[in-house]
Amino acid sequence: MTNSIFRGWRVNVLVIAAALSLLGIAVDARGATQVTFSKDVAPIFQAKCQECHQPNSIAPMSLITYQDARPWAKAIRERVIARQMPPWHIDRSVGVQKFKNDMSLTDEQVDTIVRWVDDGALQGDPKDLPPPKPLVTDNEWQAVRDGLGPPDLIIRSPEYTMPAQHQDVWFRPMSDIPLAEPRWARMVEIRPTNLKGRRIIHHSIAYLVLNNDPEAINTGTANGAGRFRDDDDLVNRRPQLMEWAIGKGYDLFRPGTGKLIVPGEKIAWDQHIHAVGEQITAGSEIGIWLYKKGEEPKKRSYLVGFTGIRGNRFLDIPPNSYAQTEGFTVLKENAVLENFQPHFHLRGKSMQVEAILPDGSSQIVSYVGNFNFNWMTNYIFADDAAPVFPKGTVIHVSAWYDNTRNNKNNPDPDQWVGYGDRTVDEMAHAWINVVYLTDDEYKSLLEARKSKTTKATTDGN
């Protein structure tokens, strides 16, 4: 009786499978609908991958068509399982998990891609393909790609020609800011002046040369005496309009916050350029999205490089070894942390940002356990998830390094590595935009969040 039922079930499955195949639907031996590129995978690639993975873009291969993607199927499977691609490397089990610019794959999308590869990376019916998206044919702003519109102001640096073989260069020109009245920036983005420039420019910082605006200088943090050499604290505290590094997008400030730009100010560029085996000419440019006139924010946003190295420059990584450092920064004011952007060079492996509160308790803000030098991803916290801490909180940054052959980015594991600005040297800091709050503002924000949480819990019941 049992065998008869089983045979009947098996016959029905085969009949259904045959019918589905006539309709162009792929099925496996068990009768389950198979994942295909055309119907299931192409929409994911279009939404999360193709802005970089298209002809003549920064990615090493295109993922537009099935013919483009099929040879890379196994590599794609490995990258999405490890969550190396798309470049969203933040740990999903600790810290803040709500972001404004989340480009990561959902668990379901990862499962779909893995099933596609495991089932033989089938093409499926080309009629199931989504309508193609327009190709990016120029060096487009990431904010424009994300639907945030074009910048109101673009300021360009002079360009530098980097030979195919050369020592690292720090190119530091100056640019005027063409403003006739004070204006507030609500978002900023730096990019190389052309696509090839993304290969040679490791980082680009736009410092503001101030014109009688002392409040632009961050005084809300402290690292202890002796952090800077030659008493150059004021130089290192120069206000930064933005920092960009390989793979980063934009800085989007919280509503009601921003950076003030005053007429007569200039941008002092600090561009770290390294040779890549081809002569390339490029510079940097910054796009600035302005608040409308009359919509002046009440708060300034300060970009702070929270150090992951005690004493700022004490770093010693022996050959063929792992190492760990940590740094501590005190918040002298109540503060909201707007984002987290870990910054290393080639040996950087992991970074954790922890807040140690005045009462001795601690809270992990963010952790990246699989850092990729080619993607200095900026994780912008959602407004209601951005952590807020009282004055006296210590921001503890822990950094780990891999100077072994296991690190695919490591140019030479037999070399000793110390602190330095060259790509082959190492450093560690967390770029975080900070907004300071008065005591009343701090209490009001905590009460508003508590009320919202209570309401959500009540509504959920």
N, C-alpha and C positions, 0 to 999 in steps of 0.2 A: 504493500500500500504506500509506504513511504517513498520507495524508489519510483513508483508510478507518478506520485505527486511531483517529485523532483524532476523527472523527465519532462513532465508537462510544463513545469515552470521554466525549464531550460529551453524548451521549444518556443514558448511564448516570448522569452527574452530575445532569442535569435530572430524571431519574426519581427519584433519591435525594432531591433537593431537594424534589420534589413530595410524596414520602412523608413527609419530615420536617415539611413545612408542615402536613400533615394532623394531625400529632402536636403542633402548636403550637410547633415549634422553628424559629426564624428562621434563614435561610441567605442568604448573599450570592450574587452571580452566579457565583462560582467554586466554589460548593458548600460553602464553609467555614461553620461555625456562627457566627452573629453574636452579638455581645455585646448583652444586653438589660438594662434596668433591673431587672426583676423577679427574674431569676435571678442576675445577675452584679454589678450595681452596688449594689442595695439592701443586700445584706449588708455591703458595705464602708462605705456611709454609716452603717449602723446601728452598726457597730463603732467607727468613727473620727470621725464627724461629728455624729450626731444629738443628742448630749448638749447641744450648743450650738444646733444648727440644728433647732429645734422651735418651735412657737407660743409666744409670750410669753417667749422666752428672750433671751440677749444677742446672738445672731446676727441679721443683717438679714433672713434668710429661712429658712423651714423646708425641710428635705430629707427629710421623712417619706414623702411619697407621690410617685408619678411626676408627678402634676399640679403638685406643689410644685416639683420639681426641674427639669422640662423647660425652663421659660423661662430658666433660668440655665445651661444646658448648656455654652455656649461659655465663659462666665466661669469655670465650674468647671474646665473643661479647662485654661485659662490658669493658674489658681491652683495646681492640683496639679502641673503641669509645672514651675512656678517654685518649688514646694514652699513656697508661702506658706500653704497650707491642706492638712491641719491645721497649726496653728502650731508647726512643728518646723523651725527655720531653721538649725540647726547644719550646718556643712559636713561632708559624708559622706566626704571624701577625706583628711582630716588629723585628728590628735588622737584623743582617746578616742572610741570608737564603740559602747560597751556601756553601756546606761542602765537604771535601774530603772523609769523612767516614760515610755518611748519611745512617743509617740502618732503617730509618722510613718507614712506609707504605704510599703509595700514597693515595689520597682521593678515587681513584677508587678501590684500594685493600681493604680499610676499608669497602667501600660500598659492595664489593663482599662478604666479610666475614659476614657482618650484614645480607645481603639478604639470605645467606646460612642458618644462624641460624633461621631467621624469617620464612623461607620456610620449616622448619622442619629438618634442618641439614641432608639432604639426602646424601647417599653414592654415588649414580650414578654407572656407569659402571666401574668396576676395570680396564678394558682395557684402560681407559682414563688416568690412573695414569702416571705421568712422570717417567722416569727411576730413580731408587733410587740412592741417593748420598751415598758415603762411610761414615760409621759411624766414629765419632771421638772416638778413643779408648784410647787416652792418653791426657795429659795436654798440648794441642797444643797451640802454639803462635797465638794470634789473627791476627797478621800481616801475618802469613802463611795462615791462613784461608781466608784472604782477597786478597791472590794472590801476596803478596809482597816478597815472598821467605824467606828462613831461615836466622837467624842472623849470622853475621861473627864471633861474639865473645859472649860467655855466661859466666857470672861470678855469682857464687853461694855463698850464705851465709850459715853458719852453721844452723842446724835446732834446733827447740825448742819444747819440749814436754809440751803441755798445758793440765793440768788436766781437768776433766769434770766440776768441780766446782772450781772457783778460781777468785781472783781479776784480773783486767786488768794488763797486763805485757808489758813493753817496752823493747824489745830485741835489743841490740845495738852491734853486733859483727863487725868485720872488715874483708875485703877480699882484696887480692892482685889483681892488674890488670896486666895480662901477656902481656905487650906490650914492644917491644924493641926500638920503634921509635914513635914519635908523630903521632897520627891519629885523624881524624875528624869523629864524629858520625853524620849520616844523619837521623837516626831514633833509638828510644830506646823503649823497652817494659819490664816492670816488671811483673812477675807472681809468685804466690806461687809455691813451689817446687812439689806439688802434688794437685790433685783435692780437697781432703778433706781440704787442707790448705786454700782454698778459703772461708771456713766457719769460720775460727778463725782469719785470718789476716785481720784487718780492713784497715790498710794502711801500706805501706812500702816505705820509702824514701831512695834513694841512693845518699848520699852526696859524693862529691869528696874531698879527702884529698890531697891538692895541692902539687905540687913539682915545686916551682918557676914559677908560672903562675898567677900573680896578676890580669891580665885582665879577668880571669874567674869569678871574684867577681862582682856582680851587683852593680853599683853605679849610675844607671840612674833613680832611683826613690827615693822619700822622703815622709815620713809620719809625719814629725814634731817631735819636741823634746819630749823626755820622752816616746816614744812608747815602748821601751824595758826596762826591769827591770835590775838593777845592771850594767848598761852601757854595756850590752852584745850584742851590735849592730853587731860587727864583727862576733860573733858566729852565730847569726841568719841570717847573710848574706852569710853563707857558700854556695858555689855553689852546686846546686842540678843537678845531672845527670838526675834524673827523680823522680817523685812522683807517686805512684800507690795507688789506693783505690778500695774498693769493686766494681766490675763491670766495671772498666776502662780497656781500651785496650792499645794503644801505643801512643807515641808522634812522629809525623812525621813533620820534620822541613821544612821550605820553601826552594825551590831550592836556592843554593848559600849560605845557612846558616847552622849552626850546632854547635856542642859542641866539643872543643878540649880536647883530653886526652893525657897526657904527661907520658912517662915512669917514673916509680917510684911512681906514684900516687896510692892511695888506695880508696876503697869504704868503707865509714862508714855508716852502715845500721841503720835505725831507724824504727823498726817494732812494730806496735801496735797490740797486740794479746789479744783476749778476749775469755772466756770460753763459750761453746755452749752445755754443757750437755754430751759431749763425749770426752774422751782423744784422742787428735790428735797431731801428730808430723809433723811439717812443718817448712820451712823457706822461703826465697825469692831468686829469681835469676833474673838477668837482661840480656836481649838480646840486643846486640848492632849491628846495621847495619852500616858499615863503608863506607865512600867515598873511591873510588879507589885512589890508590897512584897517586899523581900528579893532582888530582881534588880537591884541597883544596878550601873550600868556603872562601868568603871574609868577612863574617859576623858571629858573634857569636849569638846564641839564649840563652836568659836568662830566666829561670823559676822563676816567681814572684808570690807569694801568696798575691794578692791584698785584703787587709782586708775589711771586712764588719762590723767591730766593732770599733767605735771611741775609741782611746786610746788602741786599740787592745784587751784589756781584760775586758772591762766594759760591763757586760751582766747580766741582772736580769729578769728572766722569772717566774712570780708567778704561783702557782698551778692553773690549770683549766683556763688558759688564753692564749691569743695571745700576741705576742710581736714583736717589730720591732727595728732593729739597722741599723746603716750606718757607713761607713768608707770612708776616702778620701786619695788618694795617688797622688802625683804630678809627672808627667813625666818631668824629668830634661833634657831629650833629645827628639828629634823627634823619633817617634816609630811606628812600625807595630805590631799589636796584632795578634798572630797566631791562637789562639784557646780560648775556654772558658770552664772551668771545675768547676762547683760549688761544694763546699765542706761544708757539715754540718754533724751533728750527727742525733740522732733519732727525734728531734723536728723540724728540718729544714723543711720549707714549700716552700719558694719561694726566688729567688735571681735575682736581676737586676744589670747589669753593664751599667753605663751611663758615657759618656765622656763629661765633661764641658770644652769647648775650651776657649783659652785666650780672645776671643772677646765676651764671655758671652753666646754664643750659646751652645746648647747641642745636643747630639746624643745618642740614645740608641744603645748599642752594641749587647746585648743579654738579654733575660729574660726567666727564667724557673719558671713556676707558679705551678708546681705539682711535686716537688722534691721527689725522692724515695731513701731512705738511702741505699738500696741494689744495687743501680746502680749509681755509681759516673761517669756518662757518660762524655767523653771528646769530645767536639764539635770542630773539626778541620776545620777552615775556608778555603775555596778555595783560591788559591793564588791571584786571581783578586778581591776577595771579602773581604780579610782581611783588617780591618780598619786601617788607618794610620792617626796619629795625630801629631800636632806640639808640640815642647817643651813648657812647661807651662800648658799643658792640665791636668785637674784633673780627675782621674778615681774614680768615685763615685759608690761604691757598696752598695746596699740596700738589707737587709736580713729580712725575716719574719719567725716567729716560731709559731708552733701550739702545745701547751702543754695541749690539751684537749682530751677528749675521741673520738673526731672525727678523730684524728690522729691514724691510725691503727698501726703505728710503735711505738707509745708511750708506754713505759713499765709501767709508773705510773703517771697519770695526777695530782695526789695529791701531787707530790713532787715539791719543788722549784728547779729551774735549774739555774746554773751559768756557767761561763766560765771554761773550763777544758779540759784535754786531754782524760779522760775516755769516753767510749761510752755513758754512761748515763749523762755526762756533755754535753756542747754545745760549738760550735764555728762557725765561718762563714768567709770564704775567697774564692776568685776566683783564681784558678790556671791558669795562662796565660803565655805562652811563648812569650817573647818580643824581637824584633830585633830593635836596635837603628840605626838611619840614620844621616848622616851629613846634613847640610842645602842644599847642592847641590843635594845629593841623594834624600832628601825629595821632593824638587822641581821637579826633574826629574821623580819621581814616580807619582806625581800628574799630571804632564803634559802627561805622557804616558797613564794614566787611562782616562784623559779627551779626549785625541785623540782617544782612543779606543771606548769610549762612543759616540763621535761625528761620527766616522766611522760607528758604528752599527746603529745609528739613520739614517744616510744618506743612508746606504744600505737598511734599512727597508722601506724607502720611495721609 
